[in-house]
Amino acid sequence: MKRLVSDEQIVGSIARYIGEHGYSPSVRDVSEAIGISLAPTKRRLDMLREMGVITFKDGMARTIRVVQR
C-alpha cells in the first residue's frame, strides 16, 4: 500500500531535524524521515521551494531551510 505524505509532514521533518541537529538535513535524511525514496522526495522538495515554503541551493549539501511566515 502506498503511503501518502503531506507537505506539512515534510516541512515538519525538516524543522525537527534542524532543531535536533543544528544544521539542515540532506535530501536522503528527509527521504528516510518521511519514508519515501529519493527521487519522489526531491520532486516534493522542488515543489515546496516553488511554493515558497522552503529554500535550498541546488548542488550544495544541507542547505534546506523552512521559510518563516
C-alpha positions as a printed NumPy array, in Angstrom:
array([[ 0.   ,  0.   ,  0.   ],
       [ 1.318,  3.409, -0.976],
       [ 1.835,  5.868,  1.884],
       [ 0.756,  9.448,  1.308],
       [ 2.925, 12.138,  2.859],
       [ 1.596, 15.66 ,  3.342],
       [ 3.545, 18.847,  2.764],
       [ 3.176, 19.581,  6.48 ],
       [ 4.851, 16.262,  7.359],
       [ 7.788, 17.054,  5.092],
       [ 8.219, 20.583,  6.421],
       [ 7.818, 19.316,  9.982],
       [10.507, 16.692,  9.475],
       [12.894, 19.366,  8.132],
       [12.198, 21.683, 11.082],
       [12.616, 18.84 , 13.601],
       [15.909, 17.775, 12.046],
       [17.293, 21.314, 12.2  ],
       [16.105, 21.637, 15.8  ],
       [17.72 , 18.357, 16.843],
       [20.996, 18.644, 14.914],
       [21.561, 22.375, 14.487],
       [22.018, 22.088, 10.717],
       [19.884, 21.28 ,  7.674],
       [19.046, 17.728,  6.635],
       [20.237, 16.2  ,  3.398],
       [17.682, 15.044,  0.832],
       [18.462, 11.495,  1.993],
       [17.747, 12.458,  5.616],
       [14.36 , 13.881,  4.597],
       [13.658, 10.817,  2.471],
       [14.355,  8.465,  5.374],
       [12.313, 10.583,  7.799],
       [ 9.187, 10.551,  5.622],
       [ 9.602,  7.01 ,  4.322],
       [ 9.721,  7.574,  0.568],
       [12.552,  7.139, -1.925],
       [14.963,  9.849, -3.047],
       [13.507, 10.819, -6.438],
       [ 9.969, 11.489, -5.153],
       [11.421, 13.297, -2.134],
       [13.465, 15.575, -4.416],
       [10.387, 16.323, -6.543],
       [ 8.376, 17.23 , -3.437],
       [11.186, 19.469, -2.153],
       [11.359, 21.204, -5.541],
       [ 7.59 , 21.751, -5.401],
       [ 7.767, 23.128, -1.848],
       [10.526, 25.501, -2.94 ],
       [ 8.43 , 26.73 , -5.879],
       [ 5.58 , 27.357, -3.407],
       [ 7.935, 29.415, -1.211],
       [ 7.637, 27.078,  1.783],
       [11.317, 26.064,  1.855],
       [14.569, 27.254,  0.316],
       [17.709, 25.412, -0.744],
       [20.608, 25.845, -3.13 ],
       [20.96 , 23.365, -5.98 ],
       [24.191, 21.42 , -5.912],
       [25.014, 22.366, -2.326],
       [24.618, 19.925,  0.552],
       [22.475, 20.623,  3.602],
       [21.013, 23.98 ,  2.568],
       [17.324, 23.15 ,  3.068],
       [15.62 , 25.77 ,  5.238],
       [11.996, 26.316,  6.231],
       [10.778, 29.813,  5.313],
       [ 9.289, 31.511,  8.361],
       [ 5.898, 33.056,  7.709]])
